[in-house]
């Protein structure tokens, strides 16, 4: 089910050294190298640049690091859920999360709710970016409201606040030196955004940018691979500023004009009583 070499790869990427991984794992450096060699052979790609000073990630390695961490977490979630998977009790709330639906508000509101509802429990799991593996017993998902994807049909969105749109830019970009980006700064750049009709605020921002002569490129859906490609090609991306930590070698910079989109919770149409009570608590 799961390749342990992924853990070795992640630690080598974090430590920048095969020998350090070997020390903390109580195995020989040759055993670490063998795992990485087998992994690279299986993937048919070089993940590391190796030197006497240590190892650094190749562009393929940077991408694989992000995906490996998500896969490791997903496998861990599956193992734990197989132990407890059942129709959850009326007093429990199951919370779905991923890179684009990270828990933020729920940790602000849950302690106060739990103080008055001591029998209620909160558990979470990770689902893929496509949402194809969202569990049928999921109660809540937190995030920005877009008119897609299709999984939202099983949920009702409850707005709690608004999130400003910003621009995600690579660390090495000249745009990363700005505290606020203007139309003038974007001259000569192609700005990437989600396709029209998905986010009303994104559409308005793009309309204004195009009036200033800024080139716009649309994608069907935001994904980790899309963001990696944009950061490598020095292409700014319009994102909600709550996604600021979604790429390790990037910076989120505010735009000179403010555009906001709805942010809150997606409550399942078949949510538990505790989840419904939690939403009523928030709305108060």
C-alpha positions in Angstrom: 0.0 0.0 0.0 2.7 2.4 0.9 6.4 2.9 -0.1 8.6 3.6 3.0 11.2 5.2 0.7 8.9 8.2 0.6 9.8 8.9 4.2 13.5 8.6 3.4 13.2 10.9 0.5 11.3 13.6 2.5 13.9 13.5 5.3 16.8 13.7 2.9 15.2 16.7 1.2 14.6 18.4 4.6 18.1 17.6 6.0 20.0 18.0 2.7 22.1 15.0 3.5 21.9 11.2 3.1 24.3 10.6 6.0 22.1 12.6 8.4 19.1 10.6 7.4 21.1 7.4 8.1 22.2 8.7 11.5 18.7 9.5 12.7 17.3 6.3 11.2 20.1 4.1 12.6 20.9 2.6 9.2 23.9 2.8 7.0 24.3 5.7 4.4 24.5 3.1 1.7 21.0 1.8 2.7 19.6 5.4 2.3 21.3 5.8 -1.0 20.0 2.5 -2.2 16.4 3.5 -1.3 16.8 6.8 -3.2 18.4 5.1 -6.2 15.5 2.6 -6.4 13.0 5.4 -6.1 14.6 7.4 -8.8 14.8 4.3 -11.0 11.1 3.6 -10.5 10.1 7.1 -11.3 12.6 7.4 -14.1 13.7 10.9 -12.9 16.5 12.5 -10.9 15.2 13.8 -7.6 18.5 15.1 -6.1 21.7 16.9 -7.2 24.4 15.2 -5.3 27.7 16.7 -4.2 30.3 16.4 -1.5 28.5 19.1 0.5 25.2 17.2 0.5 22.1 16.9 -1.7 19.7 19.5 -3.1 16.4 18.9 -4.9 16.1 19.0 -8.7 12.9 20.8 -10.1 11.4 17.3 -10.3 12.4 16.7 -6.7 10.7 20.0 -5.6 7.4 18.8 -7.2 7.8 15.3 -5.8 8.4 16.6 -2.3 5.1 18.4 -2.2 3.2 15.4 -3.6 5.1 13.0 -1.3 4.1 14.9 1.9 0.4 14.9 0.7 0.6 11.2 -0.1 2.2 10.3 3.3 -0.5 12.2 5.1 -3.2 10.6 3.0 -1.9 7.1 3.6 -1.8 7.8 7.3 -5.4 9.1 7.3 -6.5 6.0 5.4 -4.9 3.6 8.0 -6.5 5.5 10.9 -9.9 5.7 9.3 -10.0 2.0 8.5 -9.7 1.4 12.3 -12.6 3.6 13.2 -14.7 3.9 10.0 -18.3 3.6 10.9 -21.4 5.9 11.0 -20.2 8.5 13.4 -22.2 9.3 16.5 -24.6 12.2 16.7 -22.2 14.0 18.9 -19.2 13.9 16.5 -18.1 16.2 13.7 -15.9 14.9 10.8 -13.9 17.6 9.2 -12.4 17.3 5.7 -9.2 19.2 4.8 -6.5 19.5 2.1 -4.0 22.1 0.9 -6.7 24.4 -0.4 -9.1 23.7 2.5 -6.9 24.1 5.5 -8.5 24.4 9.0 -8.4 28.0 10.2 -11.7 29.3 11.5 -12.7 26.0 12.9 -9.9 26.2 15.5 -11.1 29.6 16.5 -14.7 28.6 17.0 -14.5 25.0 18.2 -13.1 25.6 21.8 -16.0 27.9 22.6 -18.6 25.5 21.1 -17.0 22.4 22.9 -17.1 24.2 26.2 -20.9 24.2 26.1 -21.2 20.9 24.3 -18.7 18.6 26.2 -20.1 15.4 24.5 -19.2 16.7 21.0 -15.9 15.5 19.4 -14.0 16.8 16.3 -12.0 14.6 14.0 -10.4 15.3 10.6 -9.0 13.6 7.5 -7.3 14.7 4.2 -8.9 14.4 0.8 -7.4 14.9 -2.6 -7.5 18.2 -4.5 -10.1 16.8 -6.9 -12.5 15.9 -4.1 -13.2 12.5 -5.6 -12.4 10.8 -2.3 -14.4 12.9 0.1 -15.9 10.6 2.6 -19.7 10.3 2.6 -19.9 10.9 6.3 -18.0 14.2 6.1 -19.8 17.0 8.0 -17.7 20.1 7.3 -15.2 21.5 4.9 -13.7 25.0 5.4 -12.6 27.2 2.6 -13.2 29.8 -0.1 -16.4 29.6 -2.1 -16.0 28.9 -5.8 -18.9 27.8 -7.9 -17.1 24.6 -8.6 -16.1 21.8 -8.0 -18.9 19.3 -8.3 -18.5 17.9 -4.8 -20.1 21.1 -3.4 -23.4 19.8 -4.6 -23.6 17.7 -1.4 -23.0 20.7 0.8 -24.5 24.0 1.7 -22.1 26.9 2.0 -22.3 29.2 5.1 -20.3 32.4 4.8 -18.4 33.5 7.9 -16.1 36.1 6.5 -14.4 37.4 3.4 -10.9 36.7 2.1 -8.9 39.2 0.1 -7.4 38.2 -3.3 -3.6 38.5 -3.6 -0.8 37.5 -6.0 1.4 34.5 -5.4 4.8 35.1 -6.9 8.1 33.1 -6.8 10.8 34.1 -4.3 13.2 34.9 -7.1 10.8 37.2 -8.9 11.2 40.9 -9.0 7.6 41.1 -7.8 8.5 39.5 -4.5 10.4 42.6 -3.5 7.1 44.6 -3.4 4.9 45.0 -0.3 2.0 45.9 -2.6 1.8 45.2 -6.3 0.3 47.7 -8.8 -0.8 47.4 -12.4 2.4 49.0 -13.5 4.5 46.3 -11.7 2.6 43.7 -13.6 3.4 45.1 -17.0 5.1 42.4 -19.1 3.8 39.6 -16.9 1.1 37.1 -17.7 -1.2 36.6 -14.7 -2.8 33.2 -14.1 -6.3 32.8 -12.7 -9.1 30.3 -12.4 -11.4 30.1 -15.4 -14.3 32.6 -15.6 -17.5 31.9 -13.9 -15.9 30.2 -10.9 -15.0 33.2 -8.7 -16.8 36.5 -9.1 -14.0 38.4 -7.4 -11.3 36.9 -9.7 -13.4 37.8 -12.7 -13.6 41.5 -11.6 -9.9 41.6 -10.8 -9.0 40.2 -14.2 -11.4 42.6 -16.0 -9.6 45.5 -14.3 -6.1 44.1 -15.1 -7.0 43.6 -18.7 -8.1 47.3 -18.9 -4.5 48.1 -17.9 -3.1 45.9 -20.7 -2.1 43.0 -18.4 -2.2 39.6 -20.1 -4.4 36.9 -18.4 -4.2 33.2 -18.6 -7.0 30.9 -17.3 -6.8 27.3 -15.9 -9.6 24.9 -15.3 -8.7 24.3 -11.7 -6.1 25.3 -9.2 -3.7 22.5 -8.2 -0.3 22.0 -6.7 1.2 21.2 -10.1 -0.3 24.4 -11.7 1.3 26.5 -8.9 4.7 24.8 -9.2 4.7 25.4 -13.0 3.8 29.1 -12.4 6.5 29.6 -9.8 9.1 28.1 -12.1 8.0 30.3 -15.1 7.8 33.5 -13.0 4.1 33.8 -13.5 2.1 35.5 -10.8 -1.1 33.7 -9.7 -4.3 35.3 -8.4 -5.2 33.4 -5.1 -7.0 34.0 -1.9 -4.4 35.3 0.6 -5.2 32.4 3.0 -3.3 30.2 0.6 -0.1 32.0 1.3 1.8 28.9 2.5 0.7 26.7 -0.3 4.1 26.7 -2.1 7.5 26.6 -0.2 9.4 29.0 -2.5 6.9 31.7 -3.0 5.5 34.9 -1.5 2.0 36.3 -1.3 1.8 40.0 -2.1 -1.3 42.2 -1.8 -2.7 44.0 -4.8 -3.2 47.7 -4.7 -7.0 47.3 -5.1 -9.0 45.1 -2.9 -11.1 42.2 -4.1 -12.8 39.8 -1.7 -14.4 36.4 -2.0 -16.7 34.5 0.4 -15.0 32.3 3.0 -16.6 30.0 5.5 -17.8 26.4 5.9 -19.4 23.8 3.6 -22.0 21.9 5.7 -23.0 18.5 4.4 -26.7 18.1 3.6 -26.5 14.9 5.7 -24.4 16.4 8.5 -24.6 15.1 12.1 -26.6 17.0 14.7 -23.4 18.2 16.3 -22.2 19.7 13.1 -25.5 21.5 12.6 -25.3 22.8 16.2 -21.8 24.0 15.5 -22.9 26.0 12.5 -25.7 27.6 14.5 -23.2 28.5 17.2 -21.0 30.2 14.6 -23.9 32.1 13.1 -24.8 33.5 16.5 
